Amino acid sequence: MTRSARFRKELNTLELFCIAAGTMISSGIFILPGLAFAKTGPSVVLAYLLAGALAWIGALSLAELASAMPKAGGDYFFISRSLGPSVGAIVGMISWVGLALKTAFAIFGICEILLLFTDWNLQLTGLVCIAIFCFVNLTGVKFSAFVEILIVTVLLAIMLFYVMTGLSHIDPYQFVQFTPHGWRAVFKTTGLVFVAYGGLMKIATIAEEVHNPRKTIARGIFSALIVNIILYSLMLIVVVGTLSSAQLQATLTPIADSAATFWGKPGFLLLTLAGLLAFISTANSGLMAASRYPFALSRDKIFPEIFSHLSPRLQSPVYALFLTSALVLGALFMPLELLVKAASAFLLLTQLAINIAVIILRESEVRGYRPNFKAPFYPYLQIIGSLLFCLILIDLGWKILAITGLFITLALIVYWSYGRKSRQRNEYALLHLIERLTNRQLAGDNLERELKEIISERDEIVFDRFDHLVDQAIILDLDTGLGRADFFRTAAEVIAQRLNLNQAVIEQALNARELESTTALNNFVAVPHLVIAGKEIFDLFIFRCRAGINFTPTAPAIKAVFVLIGTADERLFHLRALSAIAQIVFQADFETQWLKARGPSGLKHLIHLAERQRFH
């Protein structure tokens, strides 16, 4: 095994949709409706819709973060870079356990179906299933995604056939007592069934393996959620309308039992097969996504380094898969309802943190946070969503809150005993926000540098010669306002030292060039440029002066100066450099971002991240 910093980008929109949709269409609809109906009656349909609306709020924030930072570990990565490594570690471990519990829930469903036809031991059967799914995932994400496409295609066809046939057999009187246990029960049940939408988190978790994440991630998230909300609603209407209250409360195979009422035994077998496929899909993709958490935690040195090893041929995180498989096996020994509630609680907690992360990242104004998709109605959507997630989390009961608190404590122990000692990154967006509000220097440029690398990888930007020129450029922040002559004297001194030229000659040439025609492009930017003797010389010098440089009476407060110095044989590149600068400085927010940038490194990040045509 060898260690690799990155996965290959292999997943497309269809594969991403099938991974998310296949994860959601499982225990959440093939087992859970009976348990949920017992708590709220026919209004279980409304509980699922409310859970879907909550999932939609979370999905909008999730899509924004995942499009900005498509990295393995998903919400762990977002939160550690927004709220700090300790909070990120807690949420990452909670999310890992939550997805493992959801995967165990699916394997429990497989075992329940097999127990209809065999007398196998549940835990032993679960162990065999986990071993099979672990092997499939060891072969690589592309093969695992191909399996998902096959399963989800067959599954959706069966479910649509069930809905179209079942709608004509509904008994309207089944819905007369819509809320027999009151509206509070509907709200409490919403928290229970929220786990049915947990598959969305998996898209963010495997985002680093997505081709063209700028578009693919948002499409995968929203298409999967829309399809599942519609399917859940229609299937629940059919199952509530075709089974008596007593039947529905007593069954762990509600969809198959419903199909038996109008199709007989063949219908029961067909929908049992559909349920089996759904559980297989969820377990397979769940193990895939959950294993990315220990991988990401290990890559940030919060977990031991061994868990960030990838198979060099198949690009699968071998040891992270083994560890996650062991966690899923342990979860099979939990009581079913406790398993469901704990999984929902962990997902709710993660969604809460995701909404807060969006607020922190936007308000911190960190350059490099550039999502291709932005959640609408900011910040009201995130605030309302956070409050609702908190209320539903509380409504799950003290036992679930105690379990959640226990896992948070364990995560803290792991972080403080291992991760804190070896972590490499101390910077996060919250520091930038506090710095902006208090005007105190708290953060460096590590986060902005990392986000710049992520954008380059995400957008497949290949740096050209101008980018490398910027990397090598001398950048000076001038503290006080200057006249043109004083500025050229300062610039000439820097240029002469760098290129081993005569300072007086450079100063005279800059003044003469400016007298011919001003090099000010507007009231903010000037681009003086000189041709010097020699061959194969070209250099860039960048100056920022917040107080302004008085170039001409018509442009009295130049704040950005790019000085280009080159020999005659570099004329073509000279023109390309001028073109690159023009594309950068005429962007809508350039002036604001230029003044806000943090020192020379911040100015370089700003130039690198500007959208422009690159020459190769």
Secondary structure, 3 states (H helix, E strand, C coil): CEECCCCCCCECHHHHHHHHHHHHCCHHHHCHHHHHHHHHHHHHHHHHHHHHHHHHHHHHHHHHHHHHCCCCCCHHHHHHHHCCHHHHHHHHHHHHHHHHHHHHHHHHHHHHHHHCCCCCCHHHHHHHHHHHHHHHHHCCHHHHHHHHHHHHHHHHHHHHHHHHHHHHHCCHHHHCCCCCCCHHHHHHHHHHHHHHHCCHHHHHHCHHHECCHHHHHHHHHHHHHHHHHHHHHHHHHHHHHHCCHHHHHHCCCHHHHHHHHHHCHHHHHHHHHHHHHHHHHHHHHHHHHHCHHHHHHHHCCCCCHHHHEECCCCCCCHHHHHHHHHHHHHHCCCCHHHHHHHHHHHHHHHHHHHHHHHHHHHHHCCCCCCCCCCCCCCCHHHHHHHHHHHHHHHHCCHHHHHHHHHHHHHHHHHHHHHHHHHCCCCCCHHHHHHHHHHCCCCCCCHHHHHHHHHHHHHCCCCCCHHHHHHHHCEEEEECCCEEHHHHHHHHHHHHHHHHCCCHHHHHHHHHHHHHHCCCECCCCEECCEEEECCCCCEEEEEEEEEEEEECECCECCEEEEEEEEEEHHHHHHHHHHHHHHHHHHCCCCHHHHHHHCCHHHHHHHHHHHCCCCCCC
